């Protein structure tokens, strides 16, 4: 019954930019990003993409902000309450048979909770809803806590300066939600050197931190702005899938082996981007 309620909420409240919905996958989201870059390149458009990494995202979600998000997006009240009772429960650290003092958290959601992904997505909805209102021309993409923003156009100056302002506003809204951006792991990819330079110049006037890079890893694929086609991530994932395949082969029970192969080796292999 609870699972049915969660599915109904996801279907009715999921935002159009959310790629972590039923019937979708990280592979499809990564391919969508790559195809959009290729199309813009073929049409002669300037394109710039911003990739955001949120530091310790699950651990830094403020629970009072989560409650506000739940009310805003009409999350099932009983399920939200059950999750919060779990998240607010006292915790302790046990190491080598020694237990620490009890801690009473007011932030963080449990990664193993069946509702955790919904909580994470809903938290980002608050930020991205505002971004869409302020900058409707910007292309948004979200896969739980992986966020990509892109803009394209004829004039490289407009593209670069507008997306720089988007970056400023996104940082502000994340701060409002008490979320911390990792500047080192975040970055931008431009369709050309000139667009990248203009973006860096515009960004420097507003704040530092985000750098234009040759390529960025996004959902298991290498985004390069269509300047080249990188298969580094694909080869790494193929290698990891092959190692998992060999380990699964050592399992004795066929039923367990089949289930493990599907959730480990097969899943890893099919999220490889060409």
Backbone bond lengths (Angstrom), bond angles and torsions (degrees), N, CA, C in turn:
res aa  C-N    CA-C-N  psi(-1)  N-CA   C-N-CA  omega(-1)  CA-C   N-CA-C  phi
1 X - - - 1.455 - - 1.529 110.88 -
2 X 1.358 115.02 -44.04 1.455 119.40 179.21 1.527 110.85 -63.06
3 X 1.321 115.75 -42.67 1.470 119.68 179.79 1.532 110.82 -62.08
4 X 1.326 116.37 -38.18 1.469 120.39 178.65 1.525 110.67 -63.86
5 X 1.338 116.42 -41.89 1.468 120.31 177.91 1.524 111.12 -62.59
6 X 1.326 116.25 -40.53 1.463 120.35 179.94 1.528 110.66 -64.23
7 X 1.340 116.23 -42.03 1.458 120.18 -179.98 1.532 110.93 -65.35
8 X 1.317 116.25 -39.99 1.468 119.81 179.15 1.530 110.85 -64.47
9 X 1.342 115.81 -40.48 1.467 118.64 178.43 1.524 110.66 -64.23
10 X 1.335 116.10 -43.70 1.470 120.38 -179.67 1.528 111.12 -59.74
11 X 1.328 116.40 -43.44 1.459 120.21 -177.60 1.523 112.39 -68.49
12 X 1.331 117.24 -33.86 1.462 120.03 -175.24 1.526 113.44 -89.83
13 X 1.334 117.47 -27.04 1.469 120.34 -172.72 1.525 114.47 -111.76
14 X 1.324 118.12 -7.24 1.473 119.77 -178.31 1.522 110.23 -62.42
15 X 1.334 116.53 135.15 1.458 121.94 179.09 1.525 110.35 -78.61
16 X 1.330 115.48 156.90 1.461 119.39 -174.66 1.523 112.05 -65.60
17 X 1.326 118.09 -21.54 1.468 120.67 -179.49 1.533 112.70 -88.89
18 X 1.337 117.11 -6.50 1.458 121.33 -176.68 1.528 109.96 -78.46
19 X 1.325 116.16 118.23 1.464 121.46 -179.33 1.528 112.73 -95.02
20 X 1.344 117.47 -8.59 1.462 120.34 -178.27 1.525 110.53 -92.12
21 X 1.316 115.98 52.06 1.462 121.41 -179.22 1.524 109.53 -109.03
22 X 1.318 115.66 168.31 1.464 120.69 -179.43 1.527 110.71 -60.15
23 X 1.315 116.05 131.90 1.458 120.74 -179.78 1.512 113.55 90.91
24 X 1.327 117.05 -5.40 1.462 120.86 178.00 1.529 108.74 -109.93
25 X 1.332 116.63 176.06 1.459 120.77 -179.98 1.519 109.36 -156.87
26 X 1.330 115.10 166.90 1.465 120.29 177.02 1.527 110.19 -61.65
27 X 1.338 116.23 -35.62 1.463 120.27 178.77 1.520 111.17 -60.33
28 X 1.320 116.83 -46.96 1.461 120.33 -179.16 1.528 111.27 -63.38
29 X 1.342 116.95 -40.05 1.467 120.53 179.20 1.524 111.03 -65.48
30 X 1.331 116.57 -41.12 1.467 120.31 179.17 1.524 110.93 -66.31
31 X 1.329 116.46 -42.73 1.465 120.17 178.84 1.523 111.58 -64.94
32 X 1.332 116.43 -37.91 1.458 120.55 177.74 1.528 110.70 -59.48
33 X 1.334 116.26 -42.93 1.469 120.32 179.34 1.526 111.30 -64.10
34 X 1.333 116.74 -41.77 1.465 120.59 -179.32 1.532 111.58 -67.58
35 X 1.327 116.18 -41.34 1.469 120.26 -179.22 1.527 110.76 -64.33
36 X 1.330 117.09 -41.60 1.465 120.85 179.27 1.533 111.11 -61.39
37 X 1.322 116.62 -38.80 1.466 120.39 176.71 1.531 110.53 -63.72
38 X 1.324 115.77 -44.09 1.473 120.57 -178.09 1.531 110.74 -64.45
39 X 1.339 117.37 -42.64 1.464 121.47 -178.99 1.529 110.51 -63.67
40 X 1.344 116.35 -44.38 1.461 120.12 179.23 1.527 111.08 -61.35
41 X 1.329 115.98 -39.18 1.470 120.84 179.22 1.522 110.61 -64.31
42 X 1.332 116.38 -42.79 1.460 120.43 -179.85 1.525 111.93 -66.28
43 X 1.333 117.24 -32.69 1.464 121.37 -178.99 1.526 112.66 -85.46
44 X 1.326 116.65 -0.91 1.454 120.23 178.13 1.516 114.19 75.68
45 X 1.340 117.12 24.17 1.463 121.21 -179.51 1.524 111.15 -94.10
46 X 1.319 115.53 150.70 1.459 120.91 171.90 1.524 108.13 -82.54
47 X 1.321 116.61 133.16 1.470 120.19 -177.46 1.524 109.59 -135.87
48 X 1.306 114.55 139.92 1.459 121.28 -178.57 1.516 108.49 -137.45
49 X 1.323 116.99 132.54 1.465 121.54 -178.74 1.520 110.37 -124.35
50 X 1.318 115.51 137.72 1.463 122.80 177.35 1.524 108.75 -111.61
51 X 1.320 117.08 128.46 1.461 122.11 179.16 1.528 108.21 -115.48
52 X 1.333 115.62 124.10 1.462 120.23 -174.88 1.521 111.57 -108.55
53 X 1.327 114.91 135.64 1.461 121.17 173.51 1.524 107.82 -116.84
54 X 1.321 116.08 124.57 1.468 121.41 179.80 1.522 108.89 -98.97
55 X 1.309 115.25 123.28 1.458 121.50 -173.12 1.530 111.64 -69.62
56 X 1.354 116.28 123.98 1.467 122.44 178.87 1.533 110.62 45.29
57 X 1.315 115.17 53.53 1.462 121.20 -169.77 1.528 113.09 -55.08
58 X 1.330 117.42 -52.53 1.461 120.26 -177.38 1.531 111.27 -61.33
59 X 1.329 116.70 -35.36 1.462 120.99 -176.76 1.526 112.95 -76.57
60 X 1.329 117.72 -20.60 1.468 119.81 -174.26 1.530 113.84 -103.67
61 X 1.326 117.75 2.59 1.467 119.37 177.91 1.523 108.94 -68.72
62 X 1.325 116.20 117.99 1.469 121.17 178.75 1.528 109.00 -75.62
63 X 1.314 116.32 128.41 1.466 119.75 -172.41 1.526 112.34 -68.64
64 X 1.330 118.68 -30.82 1.460 118.35 177.06 1.531 111.05 -70.21
65 X 1.353 116.45 -30.08 1.463 120.13 174.55 1.531 110.04 -71.30
66 X 1.327 116.32 -35.50 1.460 121.20 178.33 1.531 110.38 -63.98
67 X 1.323 117.17 -40.12 1.471 121.17 178.06 1.530 110.14 -62.89
68 X 1.336 116.22 -42.86 1.464 119.88 177.93 1.525 110.90 -61.60
69 X 1.339 116.33 -41.49 1.463 120.43 178.52 1.528 110.57 -64.40
70 X 1.336 116.73 -40.58 1.459 120.85 179.16 1.520 112.13 -60.85
71 X 1.320 116.62 -40.14 1.461 120.20 178.12 1.528 111.02 -69.75
72 X 1.319 115.89 -39.13 1.469 119.82 -178.80 1.520 111.96 -65.31
73 X 1.334 116.22 -38.95 1.468 119.95 -176.22 1.523 112.73 -103.22
74 X 1.337 116.17 15.13 1.464 122.88 172.73 1.531 112.39 54.60
75 X 1.320 115.00 47.71 1.460 119.98 176.90 1.531 108.27 -70.59
76 X 1.349 118.85 141.71 1.470 120.85 -179.73 1.529 111.43 -51.20
77 X 1.321 116.41 119.50 1.464 122.20 -170.62 1.528 112.72 -60.64
78 X 1.324 117.36 -43.07 1.466 120.19 -177.83 1.521 111.30 -65.08
79 X 1.321 116.29 -41.18 1.459 120.03 -179.90 1.522 110.80 -68.25
80 X 1.335 116.48 -38.01 1.464 119.87 177.12 1.523 110.37 -63.38
81 X 1.325 116.51 -42.00 1.464 120.89 179.87 1.530 110.78 -63.44
82 X 1.332 117.37 -43.68 1.467 120.90 178.96 1.531 110.95 -60.25
83 X 1.333 115.33 -42.30 1.466 119.24 179.70 1.526 111.03 -65.47
84 X 1.329 116.63 -43.66 1.468 120.69 -178.25 1.524 111.88 -65.15
85 X 1.322 117.47 -36.24 1.471 120.47 177.01 1.526 110.11 -61.32
86 X 1.320 115.40 -35.66 1.465 120.09 177.45 1.536 110.47 -71.65
87 X 1.325 116.49 -46.45 1.469 120.45 -176.53 1.527 112.40 -66.49
88 X 1.344 117.26 -31.57 1.462 121.50 -177.51 1.528 112.85 -88.28
89 X 1.308 116.92 -2.39 1.464 120.19 179.97 1.519 111.95 -64.37
90 X 1.330 118.18 145.15 1.470 121.03 179.39 1.526 111.14 -61.98
91 X 1.310 116.15 146.14 1.465 121.58 -178.12 1.524 109.57 -130.63
92 X 1.308 115.72 157.59 1.464 120.50 173.87 1.514 109.22 -145.32
93 X 1.308 115.48 157.87 1.459 122.09 179.17 1.517 108.54 -102.68
94 X 1.335 116.04 127.61 1.461 121.64 177.34 1.523 108.26 -115.98
95 X 1.329 115.83 126.65 1.470 120.05 -179.34 1.511 109.50 -140.54
96 X 1.317 115.73 121.58 1.470 122.73 178.89 1.534 111.61 52.65
97 X 1.330 115.24 43.51 1.456 120.18 176.15 1.519 114.85 81.49
98 X 1.340 117.43 1.46 1.463 121.05 -179.93 1.524 109.44 -110.43
99 X 1.323 117.08 128.95 1.465 122.24 -178.58 1.523 110.28 -103.53
100 X 1.321 115.68 138.20 1.450 120.88 177.37 1.517 111.81 -85.80
101 X 1.329 115.82 -171.28 1.466 120.61 179.09 1.523 110.35 -75.03
102 X 1.324 115.47 155.71 1.459 120.30 176.40 1.526 109.74 -67.31
103 X 1.342 115.64 139.88 1.466 121.85 176.89 1.527 108.38 -120.16
104 X 1.324 115.73 142.09 1.461 121.11 -179.20 1.530 108.39 -115.87
105 X 1.332 117.07 99.23 1.472 120.87 -171.57 1.520 113.65 -75.21
106 X 1.318 115.58 151.60 1.471 121.56 169.31 1.526 110.77 -126.16
107 X 1.331 115.71 4.46 1.463 121.34 173.34 1.525 108.15 -135.20
108 X 1.316 115.38 167.22 1.477 126.62 173.79 1.521 112.82 86.85
109 X 1.320 113.59 139.33 1.459 121.28 172.93 1.517 107.60 -114.27
110 X 1.307 117.03 151.61 1.463 121.60 -175.69 1.520 110.17 -79.22
111 X 1.324 116.26 122.91 1.467 120.67 -177.09 1.524 112.34 -62.32
112 X 1.322 118.19 -27.67 1.459 120.70 -178.85 1.518 114.02 -83.25
113 X 1.318 117.23 -4.79 1.470 121.40 -178.63 1.526 109.94 -70.58
114 X 1.335 116.72 139.36 1.461 120.69 -178.52 1.530 111.47 -65.39
115 X 1.342 116.63 -21.34 1.458 120.77 179.95 1.536 113.12 -95.84
116 X 1.314 117.96 -1.71 1.469 121.66 -171.47 1.531 112.49 -57.70
117 X 1.334 116.63 -44.01 1.469 118.95 -179.59 1.523 111.61 -62.69
118 X 1.329 116.80 -40.69 1.466 119.82 177.84 1.521 111.11 -63.25
119 X 1.331 116.53 -40.93 1.459 120.65 178.86 1.525 110.81 -62.56
120 X 1.330 115.51 -43.31 1.468 120.07 -179.94 1.525 111.12 -65.64
121 X 1.326 116.70 -45.09 1.466 120.67 179.60 1.525 110.74 -62.00
122 X 1.335 115.95 -43.53 1.453 121.00 -177.79 1.527 111.37 -64.27
123 X 1.318 116.62 -37.30 1.464 120.62 177.08 1.519 110.95 -61.47
124 X 1.331 116.42 -41.92 1.466 119.85 179.28 1.520 111.94 -73.02
125 X 1.339 117.48 -26.14 1.471 120.21 176.76 1.530 110.53 -57.88
126 X 1.335 116.43 -38.89 1.467 120.23 -179.01 1.522 110.08 -58.59
127 X 1.332 116.01 -45.30 1.465 121.18 -178.85 1.525 110.90 -70.18
128 X 1.336 116.75 -48.09 1.464 120.22 -173.46 1.527 112.64 -73.50
129 X 1.320 117.53 -27.54 1.465 119.80 173.39 1.529 110.19 -59.09
130 X 1.311 115.63 -44.98 1.469 120.44 179.48 1.526 110.78 -67.01
131 X 1.318 116.35 -37.95 1.469 119.64 179.45 1.525 110.76 -64.28
132 X 1.329 115.78 -39.16 1.461 119.49 -179.75 1.522 111.63 -66.78
133 X 1.321 116.39 -36.83 1.469 120.51 178.32 1.525 110.48 -68.10
134 X 1.328 116.68 -42.70 1.469 120.82 -177.29 1.524 112.42 -74.94
135 X 1.352 116.08 -34.63 1.470 120.42 -175.40 1.535 109.92 -134.69
136 X 1.324 117.71 71.66 1.468 120.34 -175.50 1.523 113.53 -64.71
137 X 1.339 117.67 -19.19 1.458 120.40 -178.27 1.531 112.43 -78.65
138 X 1.328 116.99 -13.04 1.461 120.87 -175.56 1.527 110.45 -84.40
139 X 1.307 115.72 136.43 1.463 122.82 179.59 1.530 108.63 -83.40
140 X 1.340 117.20 119.97 1.457 122.68 -178.12 1.518 110.50 -106.77
141 X 1.321 115.41 144.67 1.461 121.18 175.72 1.521 108.28 -146.45
142 X 1.334 115.67 133.12 1.463 120.73 -177.62 1.515 109.91 -137.09
143 X 1.335 115.71 134.11 1.458 120.82 170.54 1.524 106.35 -129.62
144 X 1.336 115.44 91.01 1.466 124.80 -172.57 1.531 109.01 60.62
145 X 1.350 118.87 -99.48 1.466 119.97 -179.51 1.529 112.38 -109.07
146 X 1.322 117.84 5.45 1.470 121.39 174.37 1.523 108.18 -90.11
147 X 1.321 116.31 116.60 1.460 121.10 -174.60 1.531 110.10 -120.19
148 X 1.333 115.23 132.48 1.461 121.46 176.09 1.523 108.84 -127.19
149 X 1.323 115.51 137.31 1.461 121.82 175.18 1.517 108.06 -126.37
150 X 1.322 116.62 139.77 1.452 119.66 -178.11 1.520 110.30 -143.13
151 X 1.313 114.47 152.37 1.457 120.70 174.62 1.521 108.28 -143.39
152 X 1.312 115.18 145.57 1.462 119.54 178.91 1.519 109.77 -140.54
153 X 1.316 115.48 155.53 1.459 120.14 -179.43 1.514 110.93 178.58
154 X 1.321 115.24 178.08 1.467 121.03 -178.09 1.526 110.93 -74.99
155 X 1.327 116.83 -41.82 1.468 121.40 -174.67 1.526 110.98 -92.38
156 X 1.318 116.55 118.85 1.466 120.11 -177.89 1.525 112.19 -66.12
157 X 1.337 117.14 -29.34 1.459 120.51 179.89 1.531 111.13 -67.32
158 X 1.335 115.97 -44.70 1.468 120.27 179.76 1.517 110.53 -63.40
159 X 1.325 116.57 -46.38 1.458 121.68 -179.17 1.530 110.57 -58.65
160 X 1.321 116.01 -48.87 1.462 121.07 -176.00 1.528 111.84 -66.98
161 X 1.327 117.08 -46.42 1.460 119.64 -175.70 1.522 111.96 -72.06
162 X 1.337 117.89 -34.72 1.468 119.91 178.16 1.524 111.04 -68.34
163 X 1.323 117.05 -43.17 1.460 119.03 -178.64 1.531 111.14 -70.10
164 X 1.320 117.24 -28.65 1.461 120.02 174.77 1.528 110.32 -62.45
165 X 1.325 116.63 -41.25 1.470 120.40 177.82 1.522 110.70 -67.13
166 X 1.319 116.40 -35.95 1.464 120.58 176.12 1.531 109.67 -60.04
167 X 1.334 115.73 -42.62 1.460 120.38 178.66 1.516 112.14 -60.83
168 X 1.314 116.74 -40.72 1.468 121.59 178.09 1.526 110.59 -63.01
169 X 1.320 116.65 -45.83 1.466 121.19 -178.03 1.531 111.40 -68.27
170 X 1.324 116.80 -36.99 1.464 119.99 178.72 1.526 110.09 -64.13
171 X 1.308 116.55 -42.81 1.464 120.46 178.12 1.536 110.74 -60.56
172 X 1.329 115.42 -42.00 1.462 120.45 -179.70 1.527 111.16 -63.43
173 X 1.339 116.86 -43.96 1.462 120.15 -178.43 1.529 111.34 -69.48
174 X 1.319 117.24 -34.89 1.469 120.03 176.34 1.521 110.38 -65.61
175 X 1.314 116.40 -39.65 1.460 120.16 177.09 1.527 110.64 -61.98
176 X 1.331 115.70 -38.59 1.463 120.54 178.62 1.528 110.76 -63.18
177 X 1.335 116.56 -34.87 1.460 121.34 178.79 1.523 112.52 -87.57
178 X 1.346 116.67 4.89 1.467 123.90 178.97 1.523 111.91 64.76
179 X 1.340 116.64 32.84 1.449 122.92 177.06 1.524 108.88 -103.21
180 X 1.309 116.73 144.49 1.461 121.06 -176.14 1.519 110.58 -110.94
181 X 1.329 116.19 127.48 1.463 122.26 178.58 1.525 109.89 -88.13
182 X 1.302 117.06 134.17 1.459 122.18 174.66 1.527 108.52 -90.61
183 X 1.330 116.46 102.23 1.463 120.17 -178.26 1.525 112.13 -63.72
184 X 1.326 116.28 -34.27 1.461 119.88 -178.24 1.515 113.34 -65.92
185 X 1.344 116.68 -35.22 1.457 120.99 -178.12 1.523 112.67 -94.44
186 X 1.326 117.31 -13.96 1.461 121.20 175.49 1.522 108.23 -86.44
187 X 1.321 116.37 162.89 1.463 118.96 179.89 1.510 111.75 -179.75
188 X 1.308 114.67 174.54 1.465 121.58 -179.16 1.525 109.29 -124.98
189 X 1.325 115.09 151.84 1.466 122.49 175.31 1.520 107.98 -128.99
190 X 1.307 116.83 129.57 1.468 122.00 -177.13 1.521 110.48 -113.43
191 X 1.326 115.00 154.42 1.462 120.43 -179.44 1.530 111.92 -75.29
192 X 1.329 116.55 -15.78 1.465 120.54 178.01 1.516 109.46 -153.17
193 X 1.331 115.51 162.90 1.459 121.45 179.95 1.525 110.88 -62.86
194 X 1.332 116.90 -37.70 1.472 121.33 -177.37 1.528 111.34 -65.06
195 X 1.343 116.21 -43.61 1.472 119.81 178.86 1.522 110.12 -63.09
196 X 1.320 116.16 -42.45 1.463 120.71 179.28 1.520 112.28 -61.01
197 X 1.327 116.61 -41.65 1.469 120.61 179.55 1.523 111.24 -65.32
198 X 1.328 116.98 -41.58 1.459 120.32 179.20 1.533 110.92 -64.62
199 X 1.323 115.84 -40.04 1.461 119.92 178.48 1.519 110.64 -64.09
200 X 1.328 116.70 -44.99 1.459 120.59 -179.34 1.523 111.04 -63.00
201 X 1.328 115.59 -38.16 1.464 120.33 178.37 1.533 110.94 -65.10
202 X 1.326 116.20 -45.15 1.461 120.36 -179.79 1.527 111.18 -65.80
203 X 1.309 115.70 -39.01 1.462 120.46 -177.79 1.521 111.16 -69.24
204 X 1.322 115.77 -36.74 1.462 120.37 -178.54 1.521 111.55 -61.82
205 X 1.310 116.92 -30.63 1.466 120.80 179.45 1.528 112.03 -73.35
206 X 1.328 116.66 -20.48 1.465 120.76 -175.90 1.521 111.25 -103.45
207 X 1.313 117.99 -47.34 1.463 123.40 174.11 1.518 108.21 -168.49
208 X 1.310 116.27 160.65 1.466 119.87 178.56 1.514 110.16 -96.00
209 X 1.306 116.47 -171.30 1.459 120.43 172.85 1.513 114.56 113.03
210 X 1.321 118.57 -65.52 1.459 121.44 -175.75 1.531 109.91 -74.19
211 X 1.309 116.28 131.31 1.461 121.44 -178.33 1.532 111.04 -114.37
212 X 1.337 115.87 148.52 1.465 121.20 171.64 1.522 107.61 -81.42
213 X 1.323 117.27 129.31 1.460 121.97 -175.43 1.528 110.54 -122.36
214 X 1.310 114.97 161.44 1.465 120.00 179.16 1.523 111.05 -67.03
215 X 1.334 116.34 -37.32 1.459 120.16 177.72 1.521 109.66 -154.63
216 X 1.330 115.00 153.23 1.459 121.18 178.74 1.528 109.01 -130.29
217 X 1.313 115.76 139.11 1.462 120.78 176.18 1.524 108.92 -80.50
218 X 1.340 116.49 123.68 1.458 120.59 -179.65 1.515 109.63 -136.37
219 X 1.327 115.83 112.17 1.467 122.72 177.87 1.527 112.33 52.77
220 X 1.306 116.01 40.73 1.460 119.79 176.41 1.508 114.99 86.01
221 X 1.322 118.23 5.00 1.465 121.78 176.56 1.516 110.36 -121.71
222 X 1.322 116.46 160.17 1.466 121.90 179.19 1.516 109.11 -102.35
223 X 1.332 116.70 110.80 1.456 121.27 178.28 1.526 109.10 -91.24
224 X 1.326 116.10 126.42 1.467 121.02 -177.54 1.528 112.17 -124.35
225 X 1.320 117.56 6.93 1.461 119.39 -175.39 1.507 112.61 73.35
226 X 1.327 117.19 17.18 1.482 124.65 179.80 1.524 112.38 68.32
227 X 1.336 118.18 14.48 1.468 119.98 175.42 1.530 109.75 -72.55
228 X 1.329 115.98 -29.51 1.456 121.99 176.90 1.516 107.46 -154.49
229 X 1.312 117.15 171.29 1.464 121.32 178.65 1.524 108.34 -115.30
230 X 1.324 114.48 111.19 1.464 120.68 -177.79 1.528 109.97 -99.14
231 X 1.320 116.34 136.17 1.470 120.95 178.97 1.532 110.53 -119.36
232 X 1.325 116.66 18.54 1.458 120.29 -178.72 1.525 111.37 -59.44
233 X 1.331 116.10 -49.72 1.471 120.18 -179.11 1.520 111.02 -63.18
234 X 1.332 116.78 -39.64 1.464 120.76 -179.18 1.524 110.57 -61.89
235 X 1.320 117.43 -44.13 1.469 120.88 -179.33 1.529 111.35 -66.25
236 X 1.337 116.03 -38.37 1.469 119.39 178.47 1.522 110.74 -63.07
237 X 1.342 116.68 -42.60 1.454 120.15 -178.15 1.537 110.90 -71.58
238 X 1.312 117.39 -35.51 1.460 120.15 176.16 1.519 110.74 -63.06
239 X 1.334 116.07 -40.78 1.455 120.56 178.75 1.530 110.81 -64.94
240 X 1.351 116.27 -42.76 1.465 120.08 178.92 1.526 111.20 -64.87
241 X 1.332 116.81 -39.24 1.466 120.95 178.95 1.530 110.61 -64.66
242 X 1.330 116.48 -38.19 1.466 121.13 179.49 1.534 110.89 -64.94
243 X 1.342 116.20 -40.71 1.467 120.03 178.76 1.524 110.59 -65.78
244 X 1.328 116.23 -40.58 1.468 119.54 178.08 1.516 111.08 -64.76
245 X 1.325 116.09 -37.80 1.464 121.28 179.63 1.531 110.09 -60.08
246 X 1.322 116.26 -42.54 1.468 119.42 -179.10 1.524 111.27 -68.54
247 X 1.338 117.08 -37.22 1.464 119.82 178.97 1.527 111.11 -67.98
248 X 1.333 116.24 -39.76 1.466 120.25 179.09 1.528 110.06 -62.24
249 X 1.314 116.40 -33.97 1.464 120.66 -179.49 1.508 114.01 -62.96
250 X 1.339 117.78 -17.94 1.469 120.48 -179.66 1.525 112.61 -85.64
251 X 1.341 116.92 -7.23 1.470 119.76 -179.94 1.526 109.51 -74.88
252 X 1.325 115.32 135.51 1.459 119.59 -174.40 1.516 114.76 -77.06
253 X 1.332 118.07 -44.78 1.463 121.26 -174.46 1.523 110.83 -78.58
254 X 1.336 116.72 126.09 1.467 120.80 -176.65 1.524 112.56 -62.92
255 X 1.334 117.04 -39.24 1.458 120.55 -178.17 1.531 110.49 -64.75
256 X 1.324 116.23 -44.88 1.467 121.03 178.21 1.518 110.25 -66.88
257 X 1.332 115.22 -39.32 1.462 120.24 179.84 1.522 111.07 -61.85
258 X 1.330 116.61 -43.20 1.463 121.15 -179.84 1.524 111.60 -63.40
259 X 1.341 115.76 -45.02 1.465 119.87 -179.25 1.524 110.65 -66.18
260 X 1.322 117.37 -41.98 1.462 121.54 -178.83 1.523 110.81 -67.06
261 X 1.316 116.58 -38.69 1.469 119.87 179.02 1.522 110.72 -62.34
262 X 1.342 116.46 -40.59 1.457 120.05 -177.55 1.520 111.96 -68.92
263 X 1.344 117.34 -39.10 1.464 120.27 -176.33 1.522 113.20 -87.68
264 X 1.328 118.08 -16.33 1.470 120.38 -177.09 1.531 111.46 -112.03
265 X 1.327 116.49 -74.12 1.471 119.77 -173.99 1.523 112.69 -66.80
266 X 1.338 117.06 -48.87 1.474 120.23 -177.72 1.519 111.00 -64.46
267 X 1.350 116.51 -43.97 1.464 120.05 -179.45 1.523 111.15 -61.68
268 X 1.322 116.63 -40.40 1.464 120.49 -179.97 1.512 110.64 -66.92
269 X 1.302 117.16 -40.89 1.467 120.64 -177.89 1.517 113.47 -69.68
270 X 1.330 116.88 -37.35 1.466 119.62 -175.99 1.515 113.56 -82.80
271 X 1.337 118.66 -2.58 1.474 120.02 173.14 1.515 110.28 -98.57
272 X 1.341 116.39 16.73 1.453 120.35 178.21 1.524 109.80 -84.46
273 X 1.312 116.82 129.13 1.460 121.95 178.24 1.511 110.06 -89.38
274 X 1.337 119.79 134.53 1.445 121.49 178.72 1.531 110.85 -72.16
